[in-house]
């Protein structure tokens, strides 16, 4: 089992039922503004897929933030720990970059979450943000960073799309 264990194997499984895994299939791209107190409103469509008002937010890859339900977070962190060793440098990097900065955030009555300062700094969140629903996780990006990432990965996206070899859609 590699550094990431069997995380990739979960990709093809059927989505968990709301309440059982904490999040339905949630997708969408939304533009929202971070307020002066570091809060951002989660779109109602994304909140509707949640079974609780708590999420876990942490550093993601590509300078964005990842948000999970506590159940999904526990499953991910357990997989990371069970498939890595404290004595391997790459494992410690993953643990320090993804697991250590993770914090629970509560969704308030207005549908907002307060993003901790350290995570706002990591993702360079200032005002304009993009919130992405990507099945069982959410991502929050600085709007300019996301736009630059889209442009920088355009050629890779085309290659990845061709490599999928999905037929009969």
LUMMI-111960 format. One line per field, with one value per residue: residue number from 0; residue in three letters; x, y, z of N, C-alpha, C, O in turn. Coordinates in pm, whole numbers, plus 50000, padded with zeros to 5 digits. Layout:
BEGIN
zator NUM/...
lumza ALA/...
n.X X/...
n.Y Y/...
n.Z Z/...
ca.X X/...
ca.Y Y/...
ca.Z Z/...
c.X X/...
c.Y Y/...
c.Z Z/...
o.X X/...
o.Y Y/...
o.Z Z/...
This chain:
BEGIN
zator 0/1/2/3/4/5/6/7/8/9/10/11/12/13/14/15/16/17/18/19/20/21/22/23/24/25/26/27/28/29/30/31/32/33/34/35/36/37/38/39/40/41/42/43/44/45/46/47/48/49/50/51/52/53/54/55/56/57/58/59/60/61/62/63/64/65/66/67/68/69/70/71/72/73/74/75/76/77/78/79/80/81/82/83/84/85/86/87/88/89/90/91/92/93/94/95/96/97/98/99/100/101/102/103/104/105/106/107/108/109/110/111/112/113/114/115/116/117/118/119/120/121/122/123/124/125/126/127/128/129/130/131/132/133/134/135/136/137/138/139/140/141/142/143/144/145/146/147/148/149/150/151/152/153/154/155/156/157/158/159/160/161/162/163/164/165/166/167/168
lumza UNK/UNK/UNK/UNK/UNK/UNK/UNK/UNK/UNK/UNK/UNK/UNK/UNK/UNK/UNK/UNK/UNK/UNK/UNK/UNK/UNK/UNK/UNK/UNK/UNK/UNK/UNK/UNK/UNK/UNK/UNK/UNK/UNK/UNK/UNK/UNK/UNK/UNK/UNK/UNK/UNK/UNK/UNK/UNK/UNK/UNK/UNK/UNK/UNK/UNK/UNK/UNK/UNK/UNK/UNK/UNK/UNK/UNK/UNK/UNK/UNK/UNK/UNK/UNK/UNK/UNK/UNK/UNK/UNK/UNK/UNK/UNK/UNK/UNK/UNK/UNK/UNK/UNK/UNK/UNK/UNK/UNK/UNK/UNK/UNK/UNK/UNK/UNK/UNK/UNK/UNK/UNK/UNK/UNK/UNK/UNK/UNK/UNK/UNK/UNK/UNK/UNK/UNK/UNK/UNK/UNK/UNK/UNK/UNK/UNK/UNK/UNK/UNK/UNK/UNK/UNK/UNK/UNK/UNK/UNK/UNK/UNK/UNK/UNK/UNK/UNK/UNK/UNK/UNK/UNK/UNK/UNK/UNK/UNK/UNK/UNK/UNK/UNK/UNK/UNK/UNK/UNK/UNK/UNK/UNK/UNK/UNK/UNK/UNK/UNK/UNK/UNK/UNK/UNK/UNK/UNK/UNK/UNK/UNK/UNK/UNK/UNK/UNK/UNK/UNK/UNK/UNK/UNK/UNK
n.X 50085/50061/50173/49933/49751/49443/49289/49227/49076/48825/48700/48527/48309/47965/47788/47750/47453/47274/47325/47423/47695/47734/47744/47588/47606/47756/47787/47918/48007/48077/48072/48180/48210/48462/48418/48502/48558/48663/48483/48287/48013/47848/47710/47357/47280/47498/47505/47268/47325/47450/47457/47496/47596/47866/48194/48515/48801/49091/49432/49458/49572/49742/49713/49459/49171/49047/48736/48560/48304/48286/48280/48377/48626/48745/48762/48939/49173/49232/49293/49519/49697/49709/49827/50076/50406/50555/50824/50892/50980/50808/50559/50546/50544/50293/50126/50184/50110/49844/49692/49768/49701/49424/49096/48792/48499/48208/47893/47715/47392/47337/47449/47724/48080/48356/48673/48978/49254/49521/49472/49341/49555/49730/49589/49576/49345/49148/48934/48748/48627/48620/48399/48391/48200/48282/48189/48232/48364/48440/48590/48773/48884/49102/48985/49146/49371/49251/49162/49411/49516/49340/49402/49675/49664/49531/49623/49702/49454/49319/49473/49432/49157/49136/49270/49093/48913/48637/48340/48035/47855
n.Y 49883/50219/50559/50699/50506/50345/50545/50624/50410/50452/50625/50524/50421/50407/50700/50796/50782/51068/51168/50922/50919/51182/51368/51437/51382/51656/51925/52198/52535/52830/53180/53376/53620/53690/53804/54085/53964/53723/53534/53323/53271/52970/52830/52770/52543/52373/52348/52214/51950/51859/51687/51784/52072/52122/52135/52014/52192/52225/52256/52227/52067/52252/52514/52568/52540/52253/52111/51896/51672/51581/51299/51210/51332/51197/50939/50987/51086/50864/50676/50799/50790/50512/50416/50522/50594/50714/50734/50793/51044/51164/51090/51230/51487/51496/51452/51681/51886/51841/51705/51820/52108/52102/52204/52219/52378/52569/52592/52880/53031/53191/53058/53073/53015/53057/53109/52999/53216/53129/52942/53099/53260/53066/52988/53228/53385/53662/53862/53809/53494/53148/52885/52545/52259/51935/51651/51465/51651/51993/52278/52575/52857/53135/53373/53481/53312/53068/53115/53150/52894/52735/52827/52755/52480/52394/52256/52013/51928/51869/51650/51472/51435/51303/51068/50937/50765/50710/50559/50537/50740
n.Z 50000/49914/49984/49992/50051/50012/49903/49641/49556/49662/49492/49292/49423/49528/49622/49961/50161/50264/50596/50672/50580/50604/50393/50090/49734/49627/49415/49227/49135/49293/49356/49618/49882/50116/50441/50663/50904/50842/50753/50544/50332/50285/49998/49970/49827/49860/50138/50178/50126/50351/50665/50914/51113/51121/50994/50883/50822/50626/50503/50157/49855/49603/49698/49804/50021/50186/50271/50484/50601/50949/50967/50716/50728/50946/50837/50621/50756/50916/50716/50606/50825/50874/50647/50631/50762/51057/51035/50778/50556/50357/50452/50694/50593/50463/50687/50839/50668/50595/50799/51052/51039/51040/51137/51320/51207/51261/51106/51092/51178/50963/50758/50731/50759/50978/50879/50995/51071/51005/50805/50617/50543/50433/50200/50072/50097/50047/49964/49734/49661/49554/49581/49569/49506/49529/49496/49764/49916/49989/49835/49894/49735/49668/49444/49232/49245/49183/48920/48793/48837/48685/48426/48415/48422/48200/47964/48080/48172/47933/47841/48055/48033/47787/47853/48020/47888/47887/47791/47600/47697
ca.X 50000/50146/50158/49793/49666/49341/49200/49180/48977/48695/48644/48423/48199/47841/47787/47679/47324/47278/47304/47511/47832/47740/47737/47542/47680/47741/47872/47888/48109/48008/48155/48137/48305/48507/48393/48613/48585/48714/48372/48237/47883/47841/47586/47249/47283/47600/47462/47156/47380/47515/47367/47527/47641/48010/48285/48658/48872/49236/49505/49448/49679/49722/49687/49318/49131/48955/48639/48499/48224/48370/48288/48469/48759/48797/48799/49060/49289/49266/49361/49653/49781/49729/49905/50204/50491/50617/50966/50911/50971/50689/50444/50546/50502/50147/50065/50200/50044/49701/49627/49797/49629/49278/49017/48647/48430/48063/47813/47623/47252/47335/47514/47865/48183/48471/48794/49090/49352/49634/49427/49319/49688/49780/49519/49577/49208/49139/48794/48674/48659/48545/48365/48364/48148/48344/48130/48231/48441/48430/48716/48764/48999/49106/48936/49258/49452/49177/49167/49547/49530/49265/49481/49801/49642/49444/49679/49694/49313/49288/49539/49364/49026/49155/49315/48985/48860/48498/48262/47890/47781
ca.Y 50000/50338/50672/50741/50393/50307/50658/50625/50305/50502/50715/50463/50372/50483/50804/50760/50847/51179/51125/50809/50964/51323/51458/51381/51427/51802/51981/52334/52639/52947/53296/53441/53716/53674/53930/54139/53875/53597/53440/53308/53204/52850/52833/52686/52414/52289/52321/52118/51815/51826/51635/51851/52210/52128/52086/52020/52264/52207/52291/52133/52075/52361/52640/52588/52475/52140/52099/51765/51645/51512/51156/51194/51370/51087/50831/51027/51092/50726/50617/50857/50737/50368/50383/50593/50570/50829/50732/50829/51188/51202/51073/51343/51606/51487/51470/51821/51979/51816/51669/51914/52236/52082/52259/52215/52507/52554/52672/52959/53037/53261/52973/53113/52955/53143/53039/53040/53307/53055/52879/53210/53299/52958/52991/53367/53434/53804/53903/53729/53352/53048/52767/52434/52133/51826/51529/51448/51755/52128/52351/52721/52916/53276/53378/53500/53191/52966/53151/53119/52748/52686/52858/52681/52335/52370/52150/51889/51888/51805/51518/51387/51402/51202/50945/50873/50656/50680/50531/50518/50839
ca.Z 50000/49902/50075/50001/50086/49914/49882/49504/49539/49702/49391/49213/49505/49529/49724/50082/50180/50359/50733/50697/50561/50635/50278/49964/49617/49616/49311/49186/49149/49344/49392/49743/49937/50254/50511/50742/51017/50789/50733/50408/50326/50201/49920/50021/49756/49923/50276/50176/50121/50478/50769/51040/51091/51149/50891/50914/50717/50632/50383/50047/49758/49506/49768/49835/50145/50174/50379/50493/50720/51047/50935/50602/50775/51027/50745/50548/50845/50953/50600/50596/50933/50864/50528/50633/50878/51120/51003/50638/50539/50281/50541/50788/50517/50447/50819/50883/50576/50582/50924/51162/51037/51034/51247/51303/51197/51271/51013/51175/51131/50834/50658/50715/50843/51005/50839/51081/51009/50946/50680/50520/50493/50348/50071/50025/50087/50078/49953/49636/49673/49478/49660/49480/49558/49452/49552/49910/49982/49935/49827/49891/49666/49633/49305/49139/49247/49110/48778/48747/48837/48569/48307/48419/48408/48086/47880/48157/48174/47805/47842/48153/47978/47685/47916/48094/47807/47925/47670/47608/47775
c.X 50090/50114/50012/49698/49568/49244/49143/49072/48837/48625/48526/48303/48079/47844/47704/47550/47339/47245/47395/47657/47846/47726/47687/47637/47655/47840/47829/48007/48036/48110/48097/48248/48336/48484/48512/48650/48635/48607/48332/48106/47895/47708/47484/47249/47384/47563/47352/47205/47445/47413/47392/47578/47789/48085/48427/48725/49021/49300/49483/49572/49644/49682/49539/49292/49036/48863/48570/48400/48316/48386/48387/48612/48822/48842/48928/49182/49329/49338/49503/49745/49808/49816/50040/50279/50550/50764/50995/50886/50845/50563/50435/50503/50351/50078/50072/50124/49893/49634/49647/49716/49477/49209/48869/48594/48281/47996/47710/47484/47239/47404/47660/47954/48294/48597/48910/49195/49466/49594/49393/49452/49743/49720/49512/49436/49203/48993/48716/48723/48573/48524/48324/48306/48201/48307/48134/48322/48408/48570/48684/48895/48989/49071/49049/49347/49384/49182/49305/49570/49460/49347/49607/49782/49556/49495/49673/49550/49275/49349/49467/49226/49036/49194/49204/48925/48720/48417/48114/47819/47674
c.Y 50123/50444/50709/50625/50363/50421/50656/50519/50352/50582/50654/50415/50464/50584/50761/50840/50955/51128/51008/50853/51113/51416/51381/51425/51577/51852/52124/52425/52768/53056/53359/53530/53683/53806/53970/54052/53738/53491/53439/53231/53083/52851/52732/52549/52320/52253/52216/51974/51771/51777/51702/51991/52229/52069/52090/52087/52245/52256/52184/52143/52190/52493/52671/52525/52362/52140/51964/51762/51576/51363/51131/51227/51256/50971/50864/51025/50952/50656/50669/50800/50588/50329/50454/50560/50700/50844/50761/50978/51232/51190/51190/51472/51608/51514/51616/51918/51962/51792/51775/52044/52223/52136/52244/52357/52481/52644/52747/52964/53107/53180/53005/53025/53058/53063/53089/53120/53231/52990/52984/53252/53193/52968/53131/53422/53578/53848/53807/53585/53269/52930/52659/52317/52023/51696/51529/51546/51889/52184/52499/52774/53068/53281/53394/53377/53081/52991/53116/52968/52687/52707/52773/52532/52300/52256/52015/51836/51816/51665/51423/51345/51293/51067/50871/50754/50612/50666/50525/50616/50902
c.Z 50000/50005/50095/50028/49975/49888/49741/49481/49575/49593/49315/49293/49500/49644/49843/50094/50286/50499/50768/50687/50582/50517/50157/49854/49601/49511/49282/49208/49183/49377/49518/49794/50082/50325/50598/50861/50971/50770/50586/50414/50234/50127/49974/49955/49820/50066/50280/50174/50251/50580/50904/51009/51126/51031/50946/50795/50736/50503/50278/49960/49663/49570/49783/49972/50112/50294/50369/50608/50820/51016/50821/50644/50856/50939/50670/50639/50892/50840/50588/50702/50917/50745/50523/50762/50928/51078/50856/50619/50465/50367/50639/50718/50502/50581/50864/50795/50571/50717/51033/51155/51041/51158/51215/51297/51197/51169/51097/51111/50997/50724/50635/50802/50861/50974/50927/51003/50940/50814/50575/50460/50397/50207/50010/50007/50132/50077/49863/49640/49580/49572/49562/49557/49470/49520/49704/49983/49917/49926/49829/49836/49669/49484/49204/49131/49168/48960/48720/48740/48716/48442/48301/48393/48287/47998/47951/48162/48046/47798/47937/48101/47873/47745/47991/48019/47852/47797/47703/47698/47690
o.X 50184/50039/49973/49576/49605/49128/49024/48986/48739/48504/48434/48204/48090/47897/47599/47540/47409/47148/47439/47735/47957/47699/47737/47734/47544/47960/47716/48095/47945/48221/47978/48364/48246/48524/48611/48761/48648/48637/48341/48091/47944/47604/47520/47221/47358/47586/47343/47132/47490/47299/47317/47600/47831/48046/48456/48708/49071/49232/49487/49664/49526/49621/49498/49381/48954/48906/48528/48410/48416/48493/48470/48707/48939/48947/49016/49285/49448/49435/49596/49860/49919/49872/50110/50222/50591/50820/51111/50782/50780/50472/50326/50435/50288/49983/49976/50079/49820/49531/49550/49665/49407/49256/48827/48638/48234/48037/47629/47462/47141/47415/47716/47912/48322/48622/48936/49221/49502/49674/49414/49461/49797/49791/49449/49410/49248/48935/48630/48841/48468/48618/48233/48357/48170/48387/48046/48353/48356/48659/48583/49003/48879/49123/49049/49393/49449/49205/49314/49635/49515/49360/49644/49875/49512/49418/49642/49527/49207/49282/49445/49184/48955/49154/49220/48891/48690/48425/48074/47727/47600
o.Y 50131/50422/50748/50644/50357/50396/50682/50537/50298/50604/50726/50370/50583/50554/50698/50952/50936/51053/50997/50825/51166/51535/51274/51497/51618/51824/52163/52397/52811/53027/53391/53518/53651/53911/53898/54063/53646/53371/53539/53138/53093/52871/52623/52448/52201/52141/52139/51884/51657/51821/51679/52025/52340/51966/52160/52043/52249/52292/52064/52218/52222/52577/52787/52464/52372/52167/51922/51842/51516/51306/51041/51161/51223/50911/50779/50968/50924/50583/50593/50766/50542/50220/50447/50507/50785/50953/50755/51030/51328/51272/51242/51555/51710/51592/51668/52022/52059/51851/51815/52088/52325/52117/52254/52444/52383/52758/52685/52909/53086/53226/52968/52969/53137/52960/53209/53093/53265/52984/52961/53276/53228/52958/53151/53498/53612/53867/53732/53556/53312/52881/52678/52280/52016/51638/51587/51526/51895/52143/52544/52739/53123/53201/53327/53340/53008/52899/53060/52919/52598/52617/52725/52464/52185/52168/51914/51716/51713/51572/51307/51231/51200/50963/50752/50653/50493/50749/50509/50577/50988
o.Z 50078/50099/50206/50027/49858/49854/49722/49394/49525/49599/49278/49235/49471/49751/49827/50044/50386/50517/50882/50779/50579/50537/50125/49878/49566/49518/49310/49289/49112/49421/49523/49755/50160/50275/50605/50914/51052/50770/50515/50493/50122/50189/50018/50021/49833/50110/50375/50217/50261/50581/50998/50893/51158/50975/51043/50681/50849/50407/50308/49989/49647/49504/49775/50031/50020/50406/50261/50702/50779/51037/50830/50602/50836/50963/50657/50602/50907/50864/50563/50673/50943/50743/50422/50857/50849/51085/50813/50661/50507/50355/50663/50777/50527/50586/50920/50843/50545/50746/51098/51258/51045/51271/51100/51371/51139/51148/51165/51004/50925/50611/50532/50903/50770/51037/50931/50886/50827/50721/50455/50339/50292/50108/49906/49913/50241/50184/49910/49625/49534/49634/49481/49663/49352/49593/49767/50101/49806/50000/49775/49884/49672/49406/49101/49022/49093/48882/48611/48647/48651/48360/48194/48348/48275/47960/47888/48156/48049/47754/47903/48123/47871/47693/48022/48081/47855/47707/47818/47770/47737
